[in-house]
């Protein structure tokens, strides 16, 4: 019965994640969803900046702290290992939902592409960025990344396999195609407002910090195998000698 409830919990958190991810596409691109990065009540600039920075900080702190091995070792004293990843995904989704709900738009326009065809191309590039994010997760085991693999194995009474290092498709050209996809998605805006610019700039800075933390964990996990990979494959830009 405990295994069944763990599976149901993991499945529910995955559904919450997926709906949140789809909403994020609309939130950033301004498509379909009721509240986007540029809609909502406009408040004084200082208030908007402070509130938005706090919202992004909540997500960044949760996302980074709960992903560290030291925190996981402490956290799994209270939360079963089978649902540790699902719980992480749930908290990350809730932090994003809070951001969508409480985000304060800053509608002053930084740039706007007047040519409709060019604007559609840039919007399409943003969507391509989100597709790069999603496809990158499937290349490295999407369902393990978001907790479903763990609860399914637990339901079946199987142990999780030992992590192995491999570099499929995009990972042969850049070490972090998932993060590259987010950067493309956030910056490719036909109309860039101050609020959108703040979001893109802060999240890009956070991504660079997250990469440092993540790669430290990967070196600890895979040792020289990851060090060699890091020495020959660029971090984000797919050409030799780049970042």
SULRA-V968487 format. One record per helix or strand of 3 or more residues. SS is the DSSP state (~ for helix, > for strand). FROM is the first residue (numbers start at 1). TO is the last residue. Records with the same first field share a line. If there is no record, write none. Layout:
SS=FROM-TO  FROM-TO
This chain:
~=2-29  45-65  69-75  81-102  116-139  142-145  148-156  169-172  177-187  194-222  224-232
>=109-112  191-193
